[in-house]
Amino acid sequence: MTSVRKELPPITLTGIDFDRLDRLATAAAERFPRTAGFLAREIARANIAPSGFTLRGLVTMGSVVEYRDDVTGRVRTVTLVYPDQADMAAGKVSVLSPVGAALVGLSVNQSIEFQTPADGWRSLTVLRVGAAEA
């Protein structure tokens, strides 16, 4: 990729997700400074959806998300969860991981480019969002 980075796409969070993720990013800041910082920056720039607003196609906590790695072309389906529920073997990705923090708040067809912990760059595009699991 070139050194010119894409502008970050607009993102939207539910009020409940905003409050919980804000507390999570603050609590994780000392233990996981880089990822917690990335999540905190995403939260800070998010639009907050009005309570009770239906958000079809929006990645929220618990959503089943199909996304494409724009560098490799690989398509994955994951469920976005809180860290204590993460299980990579079961496809449950923590919102406190770089991929999870990048996906939260995106909508179908949106892409985001972000720096990895290894100082590389990744770009993901959301292809489909299923309803949040109960």
N, C-alpha and C positions, 0 to 999 in steps of 0.2 A: 504494500500500500504506500501511497505517497505520504509526505509529512503533513499535508493539508488534511485536517480532520473535518468530518461532516458536522453540521450544527445538530445539536441534540433535538430529537422530536418532542413535541408537546406530549405530556402524559397526564393522566387523570387517576386520582385515587378516591375511593369511598372515604367518608369521614371516619368510619371504624378502622379501615386499613391505615389511614394516615396516623391516627392516634397510636395504634399498636406498633406500627413500624417506627414511628418517631421514638417511642420508648425503647424499642429493641435496638435501634442504632445508637442511642445514648448509652444503654447498658453494655453494648458490645464494643464500644469505642476503645477501651483500654486493651481488651484481649485480641480483637481483630481490627486494628486501626484502619487498615487500607480498605477493607470491604465495608466496614461500618461507615467510614467516611464517604464512600461511593454511594451507599444507600441513603445516608443523610443528605447528600447533595441532590439525589433524585427526589427525595421527599420534599425538600425545600423548593424545588422548581415545579412541583405538581399542582395541577388544578384540582380543587376538591369538589366532587360531585354532590349535589344537594341530596339530602336524606330521602330514601325511598325512590330515587331515580333509577330506572332500569338502564343498565350499562352493557348492552349486547356487544360482544366482540372485544371487551376490555379485559385485560389480564388483571385479576384481583387475587387475593390470597385464596388458595384452594382451587383455583382454575386449572383445568387441563389445557395445556398450551402445546400446539404444534408449531415449531419454529425451524427455520433454516439457518445454518451457519453459512454466511455469505462468502466465506473464503473457501471452505471445503465443499460446499453444496450439500452437506449432510443434513438430513431432516430428522428431528427428534420430537417425541411427544413426552412431556413431563407434567407433573402436578406441582404447582408452586405452594410450598409449605413453610411453616416456621421451623427454625433450626432443630427443635426437639423432635420433629416428625420426619426429618430428612432421611431418605433411604435411597441411595443412588441405584441399587439393584432393582428397586421397585419403581424407579422413575420419579421419585419424590425429591425435588430440588429445593434446597433451602433458599429463602429470600436473602439470606446473609452470605450466599455465594456470589461470585461475580455474575454468573449467568442469571441467577434469580433476581438480583438487584437490578440488572439490566432489563429484564422482562416486565417487572411489576409496573403497572400503569400504562403499558403500551396497548395499542389496539391493532386489530387485524390489518395487515399490509404496512404497518409501520416498521422501520428499521432503526437500530441504534448501534453506534460504534462506540466501543469502550476499551480501556486499557486493562490488560490482564495483570495478575500479581507478578508474572514473569516479565513485565514491561513490554509485552507484545500487544497487538491490537486485534480485536475481534469485531465482527459485525454480524448481527442477528436480525432476521426478519420474521415477524409473527405471521403465520399462515392461517391458523385457526385457533379459536378459543372456545372450549366447552364450558358448561356450567360448573360452578364451584361444587366440589364434593361436599356432601353433608357431614 
